[in-house]
Amino acid sequence: MDKEVIQQMVASVAPELWWLFIQMVVTGIIMLALYKVMNQFVNYFFIRFDKEISKNVGVVIDGRDAYIAHISIRHLIVRFEDNENEMIIPLSKVLSDSWEIIRRAKKK
């Protein structure tokens, strides 16, 4: 093929390829921005539909008695019974294997 013919072919296809490339980059940026927000919503719904984890459920954390005081979209607030200290636990840690919750009878 002639060098000029190849240049004409590349020049005719180039605008469509640039448009496709720009769309892919913009879509990637939007997905990265929404990833954390969507991850928090998914974790929140998994926690809400889990029957063992709810407000006022007693738990044992590091050998200390506590109960779940509040559940929000981003975290759990666990209040210890001995001195009323609170611990904030992100929902991503609740659903992972690195954090363990042991259920016991509900606090009255």
Order of alpha helices (4+ residues) and beta strands (2+ residues): alpha-beta-beta-beta-beta-alpha-beta
